[in-house]
Amino acid sequence: MYAATKAALRSFARSWAAELVGRQIRVNLVAPGPIGTPGLRGLAPDAGAADALLEGMASGVPMAQLGRPEEIADTVLFLAGDSSSFMTGAELYVDGGQSQI
């Protein structure tokens, strides 16, 4: 279900980008990797298990760390600003290289 949902979002973004370009509306997609948030810690039954879970997730990232919420926010701000004015239909992976390397 997770993979199908990600594929659907990618398809929506591409379709909407093509349909809305004439109205000067840009559509891009941010694909985050594992981000160190309280919600992620909450997936584990206790604090010790949470530490192990986060360490295990970080070990699957080429940069060997979890992302920070601020890194996702910075990406969204980039897409919302003039610096990305010539981008539409793009998917930006903010995942420490997890899906690309």
Beta strands, then each sheet from edge to edge (+ up, - down):
strand 1: 29-32
strand 2: 91-94
sheet 1: 1+ 2+
end
